Amino acid sequence: IARSEAENARISIRNIRRDANNDVKDFLKEKEISEDEARRGEDQIQKLTDEMIKQADQLLSGKENDLMAL
């Protein structure tokens, strides 16, 4: 159960990343931001995504350790 919840969290995080990147592309298409700003935005989105997935993996690892201790 814990692994499936962690996988669902990862999927949700990736979906949020996709939506955010689409927003950045829309802003670029409408010329509301420059290409440099779009690249920086995409890089920041990726860094946040990596951090959140790492956090989800750490929570899963901690939960698995707790369950193994029982």
N, CA, C and O atoms as a Tripos MOL2 file, in Angstrom:
@<TRIPOS>MOLECULE
protein
  280   279    70     0     0
PROTEIN
NO_CHARGES

@<TRIPOS>ATOM
      1 N           0.8350   -1.1950    0.0000 N.3       1 ILE1
      2 CA          0.0000    0.0000    0.0000 C.3       1 ILE1
      3 C           0.8760    1.2540    0.0000 C.2       1 ILE1
      4 O           0.5970    2.2090   -0.7250 O.2       1 ILE1
      5 N           1.9240    1.2500    0.8060 N.am      2 ALA2
      6 CA          2.7870    2.4270    0.8950 C.3       2 ALA2
      7 C           3.4510    2.7220   -0.4470 C.2       2 ALA2
      8 O           3.5730    3.8810   -0.8440 O.2       2 ALA2
      9 N           3.8760    1.6760   -1.1380 N.am      3 ARG3
     10 CA          4.5270    1.8850   -2.4430 C.3       3 ARG3
     11 C           3.5580    2.4590   -3.4670 C.2       3 ARG3
     12 O           3.9320    3.3260   -4.2560 O.2       3 ARG3
     13 N           2.3290    1.9860   -3.4610 N.am      4 SER4
     14 CA          1.3570    2.5070   -4.4280 C.3       4 SER4
     15 C           1.0230    3.9650   -4.1250 C.2       4 SER4
     16 O           0.8290    4.7620   -5.0420 O.2       4 SER4
     17 N           0.9570    4.3140   -2.8410 N.am      5 GLU5
     18 CA          0.7090    5.7150   -2.4820 C.3       5 GLU5
     19 C           1.8800    6.6000   -2.9030 C.2       5 GLU5
     20 O           1.6790    7.7160   -3.3820 O.2       5 GLU5
     21 N           3.0910    6.1040   -2.7240 N.am      6 ALA6
     22 CA          4.2700    6.8680   -3.1460 C.3       6 ALA6
     23 C           4.2810    7.0370   -4.6630 C.2       6 ALA6
     24 O           4.6270    8.1050   -5.1680 O.2       6 ALA6
     25 N           3.9070    5.9970   -5.3820 N.am      7 GLU7
     26 CA          3.8480    6.0930   -6.8480 C.3       7 GLU7
     27 C           2.7740    7.0870   -7.2740 C.2       7 GLU7
     28 O           2.9780    7.8570   -8.2120 O.2       7 GLU7
     29 N           1.6310    7.0730   -6.5900 N.am      8 ASN8
     30 CA          0.5780    8.0500   -6.8890 C.3       8 ASN8
     31 C           1.0650    9.4700   -6.6330 C.2       8 ASN8
     32 O           0.7310   10.3880   -7.3810 O.2       8 ASN8
     33 N           1.8520    9.6510   -5.5800 N.am      9 ALA9
     34 CA          2.4160   10.9710   -5.2880 C.3       9 ALA9
     35 C           3.3620   11.4000   -6.4050 C.2       9 ALA9
     36 O           3.3250   12.5490   -6.8450 O.2       9 ALA9
     37 N           4.2120   10.4770   -6.8650 N.am     10 ARG10
     38 CA          5.1430   10.8040   -7.9570 C.3      10 ARG10
     39 C           4.3890   11.1820   -9.2260 C.2      10 ARG10
     40 O           4.7640   12.1260   -9.9210 O.2      10 ARG10
     41 N           3.3320   10.4430   -9.5230 N.am     11 ILE11
     42 CA          2.5270   10.7370  -10.7150 C.3      11 ILE11
     43 C           1.8980   12.1160  -10.5960 C.2      11 ILE11
     44 O           1.8970   12.8840  -11.5580 O.2      11 ILE11
     45 N           1.3640   12.4360   -9.4240 N.am     12 SER12
     46 CA          0.7580   13.7510   -9.2140 C.3      12 SER12
     47 C           1.7910   14.8590   -9.3860 C.2      12 SER12
     48 O           1.5110   15.8880  -10.0000 O.2      12 SER12
     49 N           2.9780   14.6450   -8.8460 N.am     13 ILE13
     50 CA          4.0490   15.6390   -8.9680 C.3      13 ILE13
     51 C           4.4170   15.8410  -10.4320 C.2      13 ILE13
     52 O           4.5960   16.9740  -10.8770 O.2      13 ILE13
     53 N           4.5290   14.7550  -11.1790 N.am     14 ARG14
     54 CA          4.8710   14.8760  -12.6080 C.3      14 ARG14
     55 C           3.7590   15.5630  -13.3930 C.2      14 ARG14
     56 O           4.0380   16.3160  -14.3260 O.2      14 ARG14
     57 N           2.5070   15.3140  -13.0300 N.am     15 ASN15
     58 CA          1.3890   15.9850  -13.6980 C.3      15 ASN15
     59 C           1.4160   17.4860  -13.4330 C.2      15 ASN15
     60 O           1.1460   18.2850  -14.3300 O.2      15 ASN15
     61 N           1.7420   17.8640  -12.2050 N.am     16 ILE16
     62 CA          1.8540   19.2870  -11.8750 C.3      16 ILE16
     63 C           2.9890   19.9130  -12.6760 C.2      16 ILE16
     64 O           2.8590   21.0300  -13.1760 O.2      16 ILE16
     65 N           4.1180   19.1820  -12.7980 N.am     17 ARG17
     66 CA          5.2450   19.6810  -13.5980 C.3      17 ARG17
     67 C           4.8180   19.9050  -15.0420 C.2      17 ARG17
     68 O           5.1410   20.9330  -15.6360 O.2      17 ARG17
     69 N           4.0940   18.9440  -15.6060 N.am     18 ARG18
     70 CA          3.6330   19.0620  -16.9930 C.3      18 ARG18
     71 C           2.7500   20.2970  -17.1620 C.2      18 ARG18
     72 O           2.9190   21.0590  -18.1150 O.2      18 ARG18
     73 N           1.8100   20.4960  -16.2390 N.am     19 ASP19
     74 CA          0.9210   21.6540  -16.3210 C.3      19 ASP19
     75 C           1.7010   22.9630  -16.2060 C.2      19 ASP19
     76 O           1.4350   23.9150  -16.9390 O.2      19 ASP19
     77 N           2.6580   23.0080  -15.2900 N.am     20 ALA20
     78 CA          3.4580   24.2210  -15.1090 C.3      20 ALA20
     79 C           4.2990   24.5030  -16.3540 C.2      20 ALA20
     80 O           4.4020   25.6520  -16.7830 O.2      20 ALA20
     81 N           4.8950   23.4710  -16.9320 N.am     21 ASN21
     82 CA          5.6860   23.6640  -18.1540 C.3      21 ASN21
     83 C           4.8000   24.1180  -19.3110 C.2      21 ASN21
     84 O           5.2210   24.9320  -20.1330 O.2      21 ASN21
     85 N           3.5800   23.5960  -19.3790 N.am     22 ASN22
     86 CA          2.6490   24.0500  -20.4160 C.3      22 ASN22
     87 C           2.3030   25.5190  -20.2290 C.2      22 ASN22
     88 O           2.1840   26.2580  -21.2060 O.2      22 ASN22
     89 N           2.1400   25.9510  -18.9770 N.am     23 ASP23
     90 CA          1.8690   27.3640  -18.7110 C.3      23 ASP23
     91 C           3.0400   28.2290  -19.1690 C.2      23 ASP23
     92 O           2.8380   29.2850  -19.7680 O.2      23 ASP23
     93 N           4.2600   27.7840  -18.8880 N.am     24 VAL24
     94 CA          5.4470   28.5320  -19.3120 C.3      24 VAL24
     95 C           5.4730   28.6340  -20.8360 C.2      24 VAL24
     96 O           5.7560   29.7010  -21.3820 O.2      24 VAL24
     97 N           5.1800   27.5350  -21.5200 N.am     25 LYS25
     98 CA          5.1700   27.5510  -22.9870 C.3      25 LYS25
     99 C           4.0900   28.4810  -23.5240 C.2      25 LYS25
    100 O           4.3010   29.1680  -24.5240 O.2      25 LYS25
    101 N           2.9330   28.5060  -22.8630 N.am     26 ASP26
    102 CA          1.8640   29.4130  -23.2770 C.3      26 ASP26
    103 C           2.2830   30.8660  -23.1030 C.2      26 ASP26
    104 O           2.0220   31.7000  -23.9700 O.2      26 ASP26
    105 N           2.9390   31.1720  -21.9710 N.am     27 PHE27
    106 CA          3.4190   32.5350  -21.7450 C.3      27 PHE27
    107 C           4.4360   32.9220  -22.8140 C.2      27 PHE27
    108 O           4.4280   34.0500  -23.3060 O.2      27 PHE27
    109 N           5.3050   31.9890  -23.1670 N.am     28 LEU28
    110 CA          6.3110   32.2560  -24.1930 C.3      28 LEU28
    111 C           5.6420   32.4820  -25.5470 C.2      28 LEU28
    112 O           6.0200   33.3830  -26.2960 O.2      28 LEU28
    113 N           4.6520   31.6580  -25.8460 N.am     29 LYS29
    114 CA          3.9430   31.7740  -27.1180 C.3      29 LYS29
    115 C           3.2300   33.1280  -27.2320 C.2      29 LYS29
    116 O           3.1750   33.7260  -28.3060 O.2      29 LYS29
    117 N           2.6920   33.5930  -26.1100 N.am     30 GLU30
    118 CA          1.9900   34.8810  -26.0910 C.3      30 GLU30
    119 C           2.9580   36.0540  -25.9320 C.2      30 GLU30
    120 O           2.5450   37.2120  -25.8580 O.2      30 GLU30
    121 N           4.2530   35.7330  -25.8810 N.am     31 LYS31
    122 CA          5.3230   36.7290  -25.7410 C.3      31 LYS31
    123 C           5.2040   37.5310  -24.4490 C.2      31 LYS31
    124 O           5.5780   38.7030  -24.3960 O.2      31 LYS31
    125 N           4.6730   36.8800  -23.4000 N.am     32 GLU32
    126 CA          4.5920   37.5110  -22.0860 C.3      32 GLU32
    127 C           5.9070   37.3660  -21.3270 C.2      32 GLU32
    128 O           6.1770   38.1140  -20.3890 O.2      32 GLU32
    129 N           6.7270   36.3890  -21.7440 N.am     33 ILE33
    130 CA          8.0470   36.1940  -21.1520 C.3      33 ILE33
    131 C           9.0440   35.9350  -22.2750 C.2      33 ILE33
    132 O           8.6730   35.5520  -23.3850 O.2      33 ILE33
    133 N          10.3240   36.1560  -21.9600 N.am     34 SER34
    134 CA         11.3710   35.9060  -22.9580 C.3      34 SER34
    135 C          11.7710   34.4300  -22.9260 C.2      34 SER34
    136 O          11.3760   33.6820  -22.0310 O.2      34 SER34
    137 N          12.5600   34.0320  -23.9210 N.am     35 GLU35
    138 CA         13.0310   32.6430  -23.9640 C.3      35 GLU35
    139 C          13.9280   32.3320  -22.7730 C.2      35 GLU35
    140 O          13.8980   31.2210  -22.2420 O.2      35 GLU35
    141 N          14.7290   33.3160  -22.3490 N.am     36 ASP36
    142 CA         15.5860   33.1170  -21.1750 C.3      36 ASP36
    143 C          14.7450   32.8940  -19.9230 C.2      36 ASP36
    144 O          15.0470   32.0170  -19.1140 O.2      36 ASP36
    145 N          13.6920   33.6900  -19.7660 N.am     37 GLU37
    146 CA         12.8080   33.5240  -18.6100 C.3      37 GLU37
    147 C          12.1030   32.1720  -18.6580 C.2      37 GLU37
    148 O          11.9110   31.5300  -17.6260 O.2      37 GLU37
    149 N          11.7210   31.7470  -19.8470 N.am     38 ALA38
    150 CA         11.0680   30.4450  -19.9980 C.3      38 ALA38
    151 C          12.0280   29.3320  -19.6020 C.2      38 ALA38
    152 O          11.6340   28.4050  -18.8940 O.2      38 ALA38
    153 N          13.2720   29.4050  -20.0400 N.am     39 ARG39
    154 CA         14.2720   28.3850  -19.7120 C.3      39 ARG39
    155 C          14.5120   28.3510  -18.2000 C.2      39 ARG39
    156 O          14.5800   27.2800  -17.5980 O.2      39 ARG39
    157 N          14.6400   29.5480  -17.5890 N.am     40 ARG40
    158 CA         14.8300   29.5980  -16.1360 C.3      40 ARG40
    159 C          13.6300   29.0130  -15.4040 C.2      40 ARG40
    160 O          13.7850   28.2900  -14.4200 O.2      40 ARG40
    161 N          12.4380   29.3290  -15.8880 N.am     41 GLY41
    162 CA         11.2240   28.7980  -15.2780 C.3      41 GLY41
    163 C          11.1670   27.2850  -15.3650 C.2      41 GLY41
    164 O          10.8360   26.6140  -14.3880 O.2      41 GLY41
    165 N          11.4890   26.7490  -16.5300 N.am     42 GLU42
    166 CA         11.4900   25.2910  -16.6990 C.3      42 GLU42
    167 C          12.5420   24.6320  -15.8110 C.2      42 GLU42
    168 O          12.3090   23.5560  -15.2600 O.2      42 GLU42
    169 N          13.6980   25.2780  -15.6720 N.am     43 ASP43
    170 CA         14.7430   24.7350  -14.7970 C.3      43 ASP43
    171 C          14.2880   24.7280  -13.3390 C.2      43 ASP43
    172 O          14.5200   23.7600  -12.6160 O.2      43 ASP43
    173 N          13.6400   25.8120  -12.9110 N.am     44 GLN44
    174 CA         13.1420   25.8810  -11.5350 C.3      44 GLN44
    175 C          12.0560   24.8390  -11.2960 C.2      44 GLN44
    176 O          12.0170   24.2020  -10.2440 O.2      44 GLN44
    177 N          11.1830   24.6710  -12.2720 N.am     45 ILE45
    178 CA         10.1220   23.6630  -12.1590 C.3      45 ILE45
    179 C          10.7420   22.2800  -12.0210 C.2      45 ILE45
    180 O          10.2840   21.4790  -11.2060 O.2      45 ILE45
    181 N          11.7790   21.9870  -12.8060 N.am     46 GLN46
    182 CA         12.4310   20.6750  -12.7370 C.3      46 GLN46
    183 C          13.1100   20.4680  -11.3920 C.2      46 GLN46
    184 O          13.0410   19.3780  -10.8240 O.2      46 GLN46
    185 N          13.7720   21.5120  -10.8720 N.am     47 LYS47
    186 CA         14.4270   21.3890   -9.5680 C.3      47 LYS47
    187 C          13.4010   21.0980   -8.4750 C.2      47 LYS47
    188 O          13.6210   20.2360   -7.6250 O.2      47 LYS47
    189 N          12.2820   21.8190   -8.5020 N.am     48 LEU48
    190 CA         11.2330   21.5780   -7.5100 C.3      48 LEU48
    191 C          10.6630   20.1730   -7.6480 C.2      48 LEU48
    192 O          10.3980   19.5010   -6.6520 O.2      48 LEU48
    193 N          10.4770   19.7370   -8.8840 N.am     49 THR49
    194 CA          9.9630   18.3840   -9.1280 C.3      49 THR49
    195 C          10.9170   17.3460   -8.5500 C.2      49 THR49
    196 O          10.4870   16.4120   -7.8740 O.2      49 THR49
    197 N          12.2040   17.5090   -8.8140 N.am     50 ASP50
    198 CA         13.1990   16.5660   -8.2950 C.3      50 ASP50
    199 C          13.1900   16.5390   -6.7680 C.2      50 ASP50
    200 O          13.2750   15.4700   -6.1630 O.2      50 ASP50
    201 N          13.0860   17.7200   -6.1450 N.am     51 GLU51
    202 CA         13.0540   17.7940   -4.6840 C.3      51 GLU51
    203 C          11.8260   17.0900   -4.1200 C.2      51 GLU51
    204 O          11.9260   16.3540   -3.1380 O.2      51 GLU51
    205 N          10.6770   17.3090   -4.7310 N.am     52 MET52
    206 CA          9.4430   16.7170   -4.2230 C.3      52 MET52
    207 C           9.4320   15.1960   -4.4030 C.2      52 MET52
    208 O           8.9560   14.4710   -3.5290 O.2      52 MET52
    209 N           9.9500   14.7170   -5.5240 N.am     53 ILE53
    210 CA         10.0190   13.2700   -5.7400 C.3      53 ILE53
    211 C          11.0000   12.6450   -4.7520 C.2      53 ILE53
    212 O          10.7510   11.5620   -4.2230 O.2      53 ILE53
    213 N          12.1130   13.3290   -4.5060 N.am     54 LYS54
    214 CA         13.0800   12.8360   -3.5230 C.3      54 LYS54
    215 C          12.4350   12.7630   -2.1420 C.2      54 LYS54
    216 O          12.6410   11.7990   -1.4050 O.2      54 LYS54
    217 N          11.6580   13.7810   -1.7950 N.am     55 GLN55
    218 CA         10.9800   13.7950   -0.5020 C.3      55 GLN55
    219 C           9.9700   12.6480   -0.4070 C.2      55 GLN55
    220 O           9.8750   11.9970    0.6330 O.2      55 GLN55
    221 N           9.2270   12.3990   -1.4650 N.am     56 ALA56
    222 CA          8.2670   11.2910   -1.4750 C.3      56 ALA56
    223 C           8.9960    9.9600   -1.3090 C.2      56 ALA56
    224 O           8.5270    9.0810   -0.5860 O.2      56 ALA56
    225 N          10.1370    9.8080   -1.9740 N.am     57 ASP57
    226 CA         10.9200    8.5770   -1.8530 C.3      57 ASP57
    227 C          11.4580    8.3970   -0.4310 C.2      57 ASP57
    228 O          11.4890    7.2830    0.0910 O.2      57 ASP57
    229 N          11.8830    9.5080    0.1940 N.am     58 GLN58
    230 CA         12.3760    9.4300    1.5670 C.3      58 GLN58
    231 C          11.2540    9.0400    2.5290 C.2      58 GLN58
    232 O          11.4650    8.2470    3.4460 O.2      58 GLN58
    233 N          10.0720    9.5940    2.3170 N.am     59 LEU59
    234 CA          8.9330    9.2280    3.1580 C.3      59 LEU59
    235 C           8.6040    7.7480    2.9970 C.2      59 LEU59
    236 O           8.3120    7.0610    3.9760 O.2      59 LEU59
    237 N           8.6510    7.2640    1.7670 N.am     60 LEU60
    238 CA          8.3950    5.8460    1.5180 C.3      60 LEU60
    239 C           9.4360    4.9860    2.2270 C.2      60 LEU60
    240 O           9.0880    3.9970    2.8730 O.2      60 LEU60
    241 N          10.6910    5.3490    2.1130 N.am     61 SER61
    242 CA         11.7600    4.5880    2.7500 C.3      61 SER61
    243 C          11.5700    4.5500    4.2620 C.2      61 SER61
    244 O          11.7320    3.5020    4.8860 O.2      61 SER61
    245 N          11.2270    5.6880    4.8450 N.am     62 GLY62
    246 CA         10.9830    5.7430    6.2870 C.3      62 GLY62
    247 C           9.8120    4.8700    6.6920 C.2      62 GLY62
    248 O           9.8700    4.1780    7.7080 O.2      62 GLY62
    249 N           8.7600    4.8990    5.9090 N.am     63 LYS63
    250 CA          7.5760    4.0950    6.2070 C.3      63 LYS63
    251 C           7.8980    2.6130    6.0750 C.2      63 LYS63
    252 O           7.4650    1.8100    6.9020 O.2      63 LYS63
    253 N           8.6540    2.2430    5.0420 N.am     64 GLU64
    254 CA          9.0360    0.8360    4.8810 C.3      64 GLU64
    255 C           9.8820    0.3610    6.0600 C.2      64 GLU64
    256 O           9.7130   -0.7610    6.5380 O.2      64 GLU64
    257 N          10.7920    1.2170    6.5300 N.am     65 ASN65
    258 CA         11.6200    0.8620    7.6880 C.3      65 ASN65
    259 C          10.7570    0.6800    8.9320 C.2      65 ASN65
    260 O          10.9770   -0.2430    9.7170 O.2      65 ASN65
    261 N           9.7710    1.5660    9.1120 N.am     66 ASP66
    262 CA          8.8550    1.4450   10.2500 C.3      66 ASP66
    263 C           8.0910    0.1310   10.1880 C.2      66 ASP66
    264 O           7.9290   -0.5480   11.2020 O.2      66 ASP66
    265 N           7.6250   -0.2230    9.0060 N.am     67 LEU67
    266 CA          6.8520   -1.4510    8.8600 C.3      67 LEU67
    267 C           7.7210   -2.6910    9.0650 C.2      67 LEU67
    268 O           7.2520   -3.6920    9.6060 O.2      67 LEU67
    269 N           8.9730   -2.6320    8.6400 N.am     68 MET68
    270 CA          9.8700   -3.7690    8.8200 C.3      68 MET68
    271 C          10.2180   -3.9620   10.2980 C.2      68 MET68
    272 O          10.4970   -5.0810   10.7300 O.2      68 MET68
    273 N          10.2010   -2.8810   11.0680 N.am     69 ALA69
    274 CA         10.5170   -2.9610   12.4960 C.3      69 ALA69
    275 C           9.4110   -3.6670   13.2670 C.2      69 ALA69
    276 O           9.6440   -4.1910   14.3570 O.2      69 ALA69
    277 N           8.2080   -3.6790   12.7030 N.am     70 LEU70
    278 CA          7.0990   -4.3500   13.3890 C.3      70 LEU70
    279 C           7.2480   -5.7920   13.2480 C.2      70 LEU70
    280 O           6.4190   -6.5500   13.7520 O.2      70 LEU70
@<TRIPOS>BOND
     1     1     2 1
     2     2     3 1
     3     3     4 2
     4     3     5 am
     5     5     6 1
     6     6     7 1
     7     7     8 2
     8     7     9 am
     9     9    10 1
    10    10    11 1
    11    11    12 2
    12    11    13 am
    13    13    14 1
    14    14    15 1
    15    15    16 2
    16    15    17 am
    17    17    18 1
    18    18    19 1
    19    19    20 2
    20    19    21 am
    21    21    22 1
    22    22    23 1
    23    23    24 2
    24    23    25 am
    25    25    26 1
    26    26    27 1
    27    27    28 2
    28    27    29 am
    29    29    30 1
    30    30    31 1
    31    31    32 2
    32    31    33 am
    33    33    34 1
    34    34    35 1
    35    35    36 2
    36    35    37 am
    37    37    38 1
    38    38    39 1
    39    39    40 2
    40    39    41 am
    41    41    42 1
    42    42    43 1
    43    43    44 2
    44    43    45 am
    45    45    46 1
    46    46    47 1
    47    47    48 2
    48    47    49 am
    49    49    50 1
    50    50    51 1
    51    51    52 2
    52    51    53 am
    53    53    54 1
    54    54    55 1
    55    55    56 2
    56    55    57 am
    57    57    58 1
    58    58    59 1
    59    59    60 2
    60    59    61 am
    61    61    62 1
    62    62    63 1
    63    63    64 2
    64    63    65 am
    65    65    66 1
    66    66    67 1
    67    67    68 2
    68    67    69 am
    69    69    70 1
    70    70    71 1
    71    71    72 2
    72    71    73 am
    73    73    74 1
    74    74    75 1
    75    75    76 2
    76    75    77 am
    77    77    78 1
    78    78    79 1
    79    79    80 2
    80    79    81 am
    81    81    82 1
    82    82    83 1
    83    83    84 2
    84    83    85 am
    85    85    86 1
    86    86    87 1
    87    87    88 2
    88    87    89 am
    89    89    90 1
    90    90    91 1
    91    91    92 2
    92    91    93 am
    93    93    94 1
    94    94    95 1
    95    95    96 2
    96    95    97 am
    97    97    98 1
    98    98    99 1
    99    99   100 2
   100    99   101 am
   101   101   102 1
   102   102   103 1
   103   103   104 2
   104   103   105 am
   105   105   106 1
   106   106   107 1
   107   107   108 2
   108   107   109 am
   109   109   110 1
   110   110   111 1
   111   111   112 2
   112   111   113 am
   113   113   114 1
   114   114   115 1
   115   115   116 2
   116   115   117 am
   117   117   118 1
   118   118   119 1
   119   119   120 2
   120   119   121 am
   121   121   122 1
   122   122   123 1
   123   123   124 2
   124   123   125 am
   125   125   126 1
   126   126   127 1
   127   127   128 2
   128   127   129 am
   129   129   130 1
   130   130   131 1
   131   131   132 2
   132   131   133 am
   133   133   134 1
   134   134   135 1
   135   135   136 2
   136   135   137 am
   137   137   138 1
   138   138   139 1
   139   139   140 2
   140   139   141 am
   141   141   142 1
   142   142   143 1
   143   143   144 2
   144   143   145 am
   145   145   146 1
   146   146   147 1
   147   147   148 2
   148   147   149 am
   149   149   150 1
   150   150   151 1
   151   151   152 2
   152   151   153 am
   153   153   154 1
   154   154   155 1
   155   155   156 2
   156   155   157 am
   157   157   158 1
   158   158   159 1
   159   159   160 2
   160   159   161 am
   161   161   162 1
   162   162   163 1
   163   163   164 2
   164   163   165 am
   165   165   166 1
   166   166   167 1
   167   167   168 2
   168   167   169 am
   169   169   170 1
   170   170   171 1
   171   171   172 2
   172   171   173 am
   173   173   174 1
   174   174   175 1
   175   175   176 2
   176   175   177 am
   177   177   178 1
   178   178   179 1
   179   179   180 2
   180   179   181 am
   181   181   182 1
   182   182   183 1
   183   183   184 2
   184   183   185 am
   185   185   186 1
   186   186   187 1
   187   187   188 2
   188   187   189 am
   189   189   190 1
   190   190   191 1
   191   191   192 2
   192   191   193 am
   193   193   194 1
   194   194   195 1
   195   195   196 2
   196   195   197 am
   197   197   198 1
   198   198   199 1
   199   199   200 2
   200   199   201 am
   201   201   202 1
   202   202   203 1
   203   203   204 2
   204   203   205 am
   205   205   206 1
   206   206   207 1
   207   207   208 2
   208   207   209 am
   209   209   210 1
   210   210   211 1
   211   211   212 2
   212   211   213 am
   213   213   214 1
   214   214   215 1
   215   215   216 2
   216   215   217 am
   217   217   218 1
   218   218   219 1
   219   219   220 2
   220   219   221 am
   221   221   222 1
   222   222   223 1
   223   223   224 2
   224   223   225 am
   225   225   226 1
   226   226   227 1
   227   227   228 2
   228   227   229 am
   229   229   230 1
   230   230   231 1
   231   231   232 2
   232   231   233 am
   233   233   234 1
   234   234   235 1
   235   235   236 2
   236   235   237 am
   237   237   238 1
   238   238   239 1
   239   239   240 2
   240   239   241 am
   241   241   242 1
   242   242   243 1
   243   243   244 2
   244   243   245 am
   245   245   246 1
   246   246   247 1
   247   247   248 2
   248   247   249 am
   249   249   250 1
   250   250   251 1
   251   251   252 2
   252   251   253 am
   253   253   254 1
   254   254   255 1
   255   255   256 2
   256   255   257 am
   257   257   258 1
   258   258   259 1
   259   259   260 2
   260   259   261 am
   261   261   262 1
   262   262   263 1
   263   263   264 2
   264   263   265 am
   265   265   266 1
   266   266   267 1
   267   267   268 2
   268   267   269 am
   269   269   270 1
   270   270   271 1
   271   271   272 2
   272   271   273 am
   273   273   274 1
   274   274   275 1
   275   275   276 2
   276   275   277 am
   277   277   278 1
   278   278   279 1
   279   279   280 2
@<TRIPOS>SUBSTRUCTURE
     1 ILE1         2 RESIDUE 1 A ILE
     2 ALA2         6 RESIDUE 1 A ALA
     3 ARG3        10 RESIDUE 1 A ARG
     4 SER4        14 RESIDUE 1 A SER
     5 GLU5        18 RESIDUE 1 A GLU
     6 ALA6        22 RESIDUE 1 A ALA
     7 GLU7        26 RESIDUE 1 A GLU
     8 ASN8        30 RESIDUE 1 A ASN
     9 ALA9        34 RESIDUE 1 A ALA
    10 ARG10       38 RESIDUE 1 A ARG
    11 ILE11       42 RESIDUE 1 A ILE
    12 SER12       46 RESIDUE 1 A SER
    13 ILE13       50 RESIDUE 1 A ILE
    14 ARG14       54 RESIDUE 1 A ARG
    15 ASN15       58 RESIDUE 1 A ASN
    16 ILE16       62 RESIDUE 1 A ILE
    17 ARG17       66 RESIDUE 1 A ARG
    18 ARG18       70 RESIDUE 1 A ARG
    19 ASP19       74 RESIDUE 1 A ASP
    20 ALA20       78 RESIDUE 1 A ALA
    21 ASN21       82 RESIDUE 1 A ASN
    22 ASN22       86 RESIDUE 1 A ASN
    23 ASP23       90 RESIDUE 1 A ASP
    24 VAL24       94 RESIDUE 1 A VAL
    25 LYS25       98 RESIDUE 1 A LYS
    26 ASP26      102 RESIDUE 1 A ASP
    27 PHE27      106 RESIDUE 1 A PHE
    28 LEU28      110 RESIDUE 1 A LEU
    29 LYS29      114 RESIDUE 1 A LYS
    30 GLU30      118 RESIDUE 1 A GLU
    31 LYS31      122 RESIDUE 1 A LYS
    32 GLU32      126 RESIDUE 1 A GLU
    33 ILE33      130 RESIDUE 1 A ILE
    34 SER34      134 RESIDUE 1 A SER
    35 GLU35      138 RESIDUE 1 A GLU
    36 ASP36      142 RESIDUE 1 A ASP
    37 GLU37      146 RESIDUE 1 A GLU
    38 ALA38      150 RESIDUE 1 A ALA
    39 ARG39      154 RESIDUE 1 A ARG
    40 ARG40      158 RESIDUE 1 A ARG
    41 GLY41      162 RESIDUE 1 A GLY
    42 GLU42      166 RESIDUE 1 A GLU
    43 ASP43      170 RESIDUE 1 A ASP
    44 GLN44      174 RESIDUE 1 A GLN
    45 ILE45      178 RESIDUE 1 A ILE
    46 GLN46      182 RESIDUE 1 A GLN
    47 LYS47      186 RESIDUE 1 A LYS
    48 LEU48      190 RESIDUE 1 A LEU
    49 THR49      194 RESIDUE 1 A THR
    50 ASP50      198 RESIDUE 1 A ASP
    51 GLU51      202 RESIDUE 1 A GLU
    52 MET52      206 RESIDUE 1 A MET
    53 ILE53      210 RESIDUE 1 A ILE
    54 LYS54      214 RESIDUE 1 A LYS
    55 GLN55      218 RESIDUE 1 A GLN
    56 ALA56      222 RESIDUE 1 A ALA
    57 ASP57      226 RESIDUE 1 A ASP
    58 GLN58      230 RESIDUE 1 A GLN
    59 LEU59      234 RESIDUE 1 A LEU
    60 LEU60      238 RESIDUE 1 A LEU
    61 SER61      242 RESIDUE 1 A SER
    62 GLY62      246 RESIDUE 1 A GLY
    63 LYS63      250 RESIDUE 1 A LYS
    64 GLU64      254 RESIDUE 1 A GLU
    65 ASN65      258 RESIDUE 1 A ASN
    66 ASP66      262 RESIDUE 1 A ASP
    67 LEU67      266 RESIDUE 1 A LEU
    68 MET68      270 RESIDUE 1 A MET
    69 ALA69      274 RESIDUE 1 A ALA
    70 LEU70      278 RESIDUE 1 A LEU
